[in-house]
Amino acid sequence: MFDCQERRHAHVRGNGKSGAKFWLDPQIEVASPGRYNAREVRQIERIIKDNLGKMVAKWDEECARVEAEGTKR
């Protein structure tokens, strides 16, 4: 689910840990680390950095779709 009212972000869940939240812009930063330790947070940040273009494109695509559906009502 995309919360298009907030700036671009990603939620990360896995390994039975509570979710972390990362802002994608204006730069990648941790909004909330959840139960991930510093090393895991750095690994997640690297993964996000490597996939940032795809993530931003998907965010923009989904939010444009939601906005278009909202104007049809």
C-alpha positions in Angstrom: 0.0 0.0 0.0 1.3 3.4 -0.9 0.6 6.4 1.3 0.8 9.1 -1.3 0.1 11.8 1.2 3.6 11.2 2.7 6.9 11.7 0.9 8.3 8.6 -0.8 9.2 5.9 1.7 9.6 2.1 2.0 8.6 -0.2 4.8 10.9 -3.2 5.4 9.9 -6.4 7.2 11.6 -9.7 7.5 13.2 -12.3 9.7 10.4 -12.0 12.3 11.4 -8.4 13.1 9.1 -5.4 13.3 9.1 -3.2 10.3 11.5 -0.4 9.6 10.7 2.7 7.6 13.1 4.5 5.2 12.6 7.8 3.5 13.6 7.6 -0.1 14.0 11.3 -0.8 15.3 13.9 -0.7 17.9 11.3 0.4 17.7 7.8 1.8 17.4 7.9 5.6 16.0 5.8 8.4 12.6 7.1 9.6 12.3 4.2 12.1 14.7 1.3 12.4 12.2 -1.1 13.9 14.1 -4.0 15.5 17.0 -3.9 13.0 20.5 -3.4 14.3 22.9 -0.9 12.8 24.5 -3.4 10.5 21.2 -4.6 9.2 20.1 -1.0 8.6 23.2 -0.3 6.6 22.6 -3.4 4.5 19.0 -2.3 3.9 20.2 1.2 2.9 22.5 -0.4 0.3 19.7 -2.5 -1.1 17.5 0.6 -1.3 20.3 2.6 -3.0 20.8 -0.1 -5.6 17.1 -0.2 -6.4 16.2 3.4 -5.8 15.3 4.2 -9.4 12.9 1.3 -9.6 11.3 2.1 -6.2 10.8 5.8 -7.1 9.3 4.9 -10.5 6.9 2.4 -8.9 5.9 4.9 -6.2 5.2 7.5 -8.8 3.3 5.1 -11.0 1.0 3.9 -8.1 0.4 7.4 -6.8 -0.5 8.7 -10.3 -2.9 5.8 -10.7 -4.5 6.5 -7.3 -4.8 10.2 -8.2 -6.4 9.4 -11.6 -8.9 7.1 -9.9 -9.7 9.8 -7.4 -10.5 12.3 -10.1 -12.9 9.9 -11.8 -15.2 9.7 -8.8 
